[in-house]
């Protein structure tokens, strides 16, 4: 019988070759597996994006399919009669478009606020100073606490405002779009002479108009953060870390910051965070107006959106919505932090961690976001969008 040594000497080259082949094969298999996993992840992302786009297209098609019976129109040549049930169904359908656009907008908003108003570096320095007493002077500690106070309230109040505005603005968009789609349908049935002269929107601009909700996160955020911080500093001026904060004090403070922020500039100056400033003011002129005829369909939609946001009616529902959100926010803080609850009152230094922890709740996805649900259920908000669907508010 051959010894192991003799076997190794005689077949060593074959063994090396076999191991090399197997090793290379295994490496290639792992590389292929990693590549395939990456491809699968990419395919899943593409599929998810395609699913969202298809859902939006399907809903737009469903909405635009709404029509008025030709027989009814022929029987009533001077009056457009619309079945109330079908009109209600059309109205409800267009509201669902915001269920597609709002989640994406809230995701981007959450990311930007978390990134731009990150408190971790301040907390790390304060913790380091506590563990190493000589690493920070008393003046540096006070500066860090002051900065933490301002940024904590800035982040929470900005989250309140931005969540409220995105929730309302997506509804503004879909109702403007729904009205245009109805006019498209009516004109396709040959009744354009019975309607006021309004420019019909080409459907290729619908998605671009709906995508404009991302302007706040993509372009408006730096100025919004800066201005909200200015308002926060103004309201918190003189409030020390030892200042006693109750639920009432917190509610008043947040509302004062929002009020100061909303009144900082010219009337409705805050629209610049939501809509590009180059969008022209709304004009009620006819489609033969030279200014309107030179505009794209997308620009006309944006012009109408600016007019709605500038209206006194919209300003009213913004105030009501912000009040409702802050009411719920303070209520939740009283329930969430039992044992050291702001309901009974706490020094401001102990309130700051609670303020910071409320921001993720404000920025949750719409299906889980109770603040967005509260806004949707406000009666005045429901009435406003019902009227917006049928009429154009007058800009201030």
MOJO-V512192 format. One record per backbone hydrogen bond with DSSP energy under -0.5 kcal/mol. CO is the residue of the C=O (numbers start at 1). NH is the residue of the N-H. Records with the same first field share a line. If there is no record, write none. Layout:
CO: NH ; NH
This chain:
3: 7
4: 8
5: 9
6: 10
7: 11
8: 12
11: 15
12: 16
13: 17
14: 18
15: 19
16: 20
17: 21
18: 22
19: 23
20: 24
21: 25
22: 26
23: 27
24: 28
25: 29
26: 30
27: 31
28: 32
29: 33
30: 34
31: 35
32: 36
33: 37
34: 38
35: 39
36: 40
37: 41
38: 42
39: 43
40: 44
41: 45
42: 46
43: 47
44: 48
45: 49
46: 50
47: 51
48: 52
49: 53
50: 54
51: 55
52: 56
53: 57
54: 58
55: 59
56: 60
57: 61
58: 62
59: 63
60: 64
61: 65
63: 66
69: 73
70: 74
71: 75
72: 76
76: 79
79: 81
83: 87
84: 88
85: 89
86: 90
87: 91
88: 92
89: 93
90: 94
91: 95
92: 96
93: 96
94: 97
95: 98
96: 99
97: 100 ; 101
98: 102
100: 104
101: 105
102: 106
103: 107
104: 108
105: 109
106: 110
107: 111
108: 112
109: 113
110: 114
111: 115
112: 116
113: 117
115: 118
119: 123
120: 124
121: 125
122: 126
123: 127
124: 128
125: 129
126: 130
127: 131
128: 132
132: 135
133: 136
137: 141
138: 142
139: 143
140: 144
141: 145
142: 146
143: 147
144: 148
145: 149
146: 150
147: 151
148: 152
149: 153
150: 154
151: 155
152: 156
153: 157
154: 158
155: 159
156: 160
157: 161
158: 162
159: 163
160: 164
161: 165
162: 166
163: 167
164: 168
165: 169
166: 170
167: 171
168: 172
169: 173
170: 174
171: 175
172: 176
173: 177
174: 178
175: 179
176: 180
177: 181
178: 182
179: 183
180: 184
181: 185
182: 186
183: 187
184: 188
185: 189
186: 189 ; 191
187: 190
191: 194
192: 195
196: 198
202: 205
203: 206 ; 207
205: 209
206: 210
207: 211
208: 212
209: 212
210: 213
211: 214
212: 215
213: 216
214: 218
215: 219 ; 220
216: 221
220: 224
221: 225
222: 226
223: 227
224: 228
225: 229
226: 230
227: 231
228: 232
229: 233
230: 234
231: 235
232: 236
233: 237
236: 239
238: 240
240: 243
241: 349
243: 348
245: 346
246: 250
247: 251
248: 252
249: 253
250: 254
251: 255
252: 256
253: 257
254: 258
255: 259
256: 260
257: 261
258: 262
259: 263
261: 264
266: 269
268: 271
269: 272
270: 273
271: 274 ; 275
276: 279
286: 289
289: 293
290: 294
292: 295
296: 300
297: 301
298: 302
299: 303
300: 304
301: 305
302: 306
303: 307
304: 308
305: 309
306: 310
307: 311
308: 311
310: 396
311: 315
312: 316
313: 317
314: 318
315: 319
316: 320
317: 321
318: 322
319: 323
320: 324
321: 325
322: 326
323: 327
324: 328
325: 329
326: 330
327: 331
328: 332
329: 333
330: 334
331: 335
332: 336
333: 337
335: 338
337: 340
341: 344 ; 345
342: 247
346: 245
347: 350 ; 351
348: 351 ; 352
351: 355
352: 356
353: 357
354: 358
355: 358 ; 359
356: 359
358: 362
359: 363
361: 364
365: 368 ; 369
368: 370
369: 373
370: 374
371: 375
372: 376
373: 377
375: 378
378: 382
379: 383
380: 384
381: 385
382: 386
383: 387
384: 388
385: 389
386: 390
387: 390 ; 391
391: 393
394: 312
